[in-house]
Amino acid sequence: MRLDLHVHTVRGSSDSALTLEELVLQARRAGLDGVGITEHNTLWHDPTWDAYAAQQGLLIFHGIEVSTDCGHILAYGIEGYLAGIHKAAVLREVADRCGAVLIAAHPFRRAFEKGPHVHNLLKLHHPTVAEAAAHPVFRLVDAIEVANGGTAEEENAFALEVARYLGLPVTGGSDSHSANSLGHQATVFDEPLRSLRDLIAAIKGGRGRPVDRLLLAGG
């Protein structure tokens, strides 16, 4: 199964131009079997909409992209945006109670930027793998996103190195905010996933392979 696990829509992300109708149409064109909708700091669920997507052959998984003190984290399985989860340690506690999975989203975006001002997660220019792996976020998440459509190739490759160094599972997602990029990055699972619980178990079990524009980024 080919799933894009990082997608934003107009339904819950103010910076997205992707409508739900476009999502279904483009996802099928891109050969996706499912999409993970991960709005910014909010979670919505519409059974009628999910049923419509299923009729078109597309599974919808609802998650949330949480802005935390340790960067952005994708969460699948929590009930919504709860007080305190802007702190990654609190988000971890909530995830443990809910049986959710947490994924460090694009953790090394701008990690190799040039110039005097450093605005990335690590606050370091050109970190080593060991330096990066020591960041507290990686003790709080279950997996690392290593194929992200809004992140440079060098940054994605470095995330993969860190994930391998730490022995953490990996995922891919387009981080799409429009129809054009949907499905360019995704995660492939060699098993049928029919529910959110199936997805969570497969990610935690390291059974996903990131895909970047049809080329395997790892596996």
C-alpha positions in Angstrom: 0.0 0.0 0.0 1.2 3.5 -0.9 0.2 6.2 1.6 1.1 9.9 1.7 1.3 10.4 5.4 1.7 14.2 5.5 -1.0 16.3 3.8 -2.7 19.6 4.5 -6.2 20.7 3.2 -8.3 23.8 3.3 -10.5 22.1 5.9 -8.0 22.6 8.7 -4.8 24.4 7.4 -5.1 28.1 6.5 -2.0 27.9 4.4 -3.3 25.1 2.2 -5.1 25.4 -1.2 -5.9 21.7 -1.4 -9.7 21.0 -1.4 -11.0 17.6 -0.3 -12.4 17.0 -3.8 -9.0 17.7 -5.3 -7.3 15.5 -2.8 -9.4 12.5 -3.8 -9.0 13.1 -7.5 -5.2 13.7 -7.4 -4.5 11.0 -4.9 -6.0 8.4 -7.2 -4.1 9.8 -10.2 -0.9 9.6 -8.2 -1.5 5.9 -7.4 -2.0 6.4 -3.7 -4.1 3.9 -1.7 -4.5 6.3 1.2 -3.7 9.7 2.6 -2.9 10.9 6.0 -4.5 14.3 6.6 -2.3 16.1 9.2 -3.6 19.6 9.7 -1.7 22.2 11.6 -2.6 21.9 15.3 -6.1 20.7 14.7 -7.8 17.4 13.9 -11.1 16.9 12.2 -13.1 13.8 11.3 -16.0 13.6 9.0 -17.4 10.0 8.6 -19.4 11.1 5.5 -16.4 12.4 3.8 -14.3 9.4 4.7 -17.0 7.1 3.2 -17.0 9.1 0.0 -13.2 8.8 -0.3 -13.5 5.0 0.4 -16.0 4.7 -2.4 -13.4 6.2 -4.7 -10.8 3.6 -3.5 -9.0 5.9 -1.1 -8.4 5.4 2.6 -8.3 8.5 4.8 -6.3 8.5 8.0 -6.7 11.5 10.3 -3.7 12.9 12.3 -2.4 16.2 13.4 0.9 18.1 12.9 1.7 19.6 16.3 4.0 22.6 16.6 6.1 21.7 19.7 9.1 23.0 21.6 11.0 20.3 19.8 9.8 21.1 16.3 6.9 19.8 14.3 5.6 16.3 15.2 3.0 14.3 13.3 0.6 12.4 15.7 -1.7 9.7 14.6 -4.1 8.3 17.3 -4.6 11.2 19.6 -8.1 12.6 20.1 -7.3 16.2 19.0 -5.4 19.2 20.1 -5.1 19.0 23.9 -3.8 21.5 26.4 -0.1 21.3 26.9 0.9 19.2 23.8 2.9 22.2 22.5 5.5 20.6 24.8 6.8 17.5 23.2 7.1 15.7 26.5 3.5 16.2 27.3 2.5 15.1 23.7 4.5 11.9 24.4 2.5 11.3 27.6 -0.8 11.8 25.7 0.4 9.5 22.9 1.2 6.8 25.4 -2.2 7.0 27.0 -3.9 6.9 23.6 -1.7 4.3 21.9 -0.8 6.9 19.3 2.3 7.1 17.2 4.6 10.2 16.9 6.7 11.1 14.0 9.4 13.8 13.9 8.3 15.9 10.8 11.1 17.3 8.5 13.4 17.5 11.5 16.4 18.9 9.6 14.7 21.5 7.4 17.2 24.4 7.0 19.8 22.5 8.9 22.4 23.3 6.3 21.4 26.9 5.5 24.2 29.4 5.1 24.5 32.8 6.8 24.7 34.2 10.3 21.2 33.4 11.4 20.3 29.8 12.1 16.6 29.0 12.4 16.6 25.3 12.3 15.7 22.8 15.0 19.3 22.1 16.1 20.5 25.7 16.1 23.7 24.4 14.5 25.3 24.8 11.0 26.1 21.5 9.4 25.6 19.2 12.4 27.2 15.8 12.6 24.9 12.7 12.8 25.9 12.2 16.4 25.1 15.8 17.3 21.7 15.6 15.6 20.8 12.2 17.1 21.3 13.7 20.6 18.4 16.1 20.2 15.7 15.4 22.8 13.0 15.1 20.2 14.4 11.7 19.1 13.8 10.3 22.6 10.1 11.3 22.4 9.1 10.1 18.9 8.5 6.6 17.4 9.7 7.4 13.9 11.4 10.0 11.7 10.0 11.5 8.5 12.9 11.1 6.0 11.1 11.9 2.7 9.4 15.2 3.0 8.2 17.2 -0.1 8.9 20.6 1.5 12.5 19.7 2.5 15.7 19.7 0.5 17.2 16.5 -0.7 20.3 17.0 1.5 18.1 17.5 4.6 16.0 14.4 3.9 19.1 12.3 3.3 20.5 13.5 6.6 17.3 12.6 8.4 17.7 9.1 7.0 21.2 8.9 8.3 20.1 9.9 11.8 17.2 7.4 11.7 19.6 4.6 10.8 22.0 5.7 13.5 19.2 5.6 16.1 17.5 2.5 14.7 14.2 4.4 14.4 11.4 3.6 11.8 11.1 6.0 8.9 8.2 7.5 6.9 7.6 9.7 3.9 5.0 12.3 3.1 4.6 15.1 0.6 3.7 17.8 3.1 1.4 18.9 0.3 -0.6 22.1 0.5 -1.8 21.8 -3.1 -2.8 19.1 -5.6 0.4 19.4 -7.6 2.7 17.8 -5.1 0.4 15.2 -3.6 1.9 11.7 -3.5 5.4 12.8 -4.6 6.7 11.5 -1.3 4.9 8.6 0.4 5.3 5.5 2.6 4.9 2.0 1.2 3.7 -0.9 3.3 3.8 -4.5 2.1 0.6 -5.4 4.0 -3.0 -4.3 3.9 -3.8 -1.5 6.3 -7.6 -1.0 7.0 -7.7 1.1 10.1 -5.8 3.7 12.1 -4.7 1.0 14.5 -3.2 -1.0 11.6 -1.3 2.1 10.5 0.0 2.9 13.9 1.2 -0.7 14.4 2.9 -0.8 11.0 4.8 2.5 11.6 5.9 1.5 15.1 7.0 -1.9 13.8 9.2 -0.3 11.1 7.3 -1.9 8.3 7.1 1.2 6.1 9.5 2.2 3.3 9.8 5.9 2.4 9.4 6.7 -1.3 10.6 10.0 -2.9 9.2 10.6 -6.4 9.0 6.8 -7.1 12.6 6.3 -6.0 13.1 4.4 -2.7 14.7 6.6 -0.1 15.4 3.7 2.1 14.5 0.1 2.8 
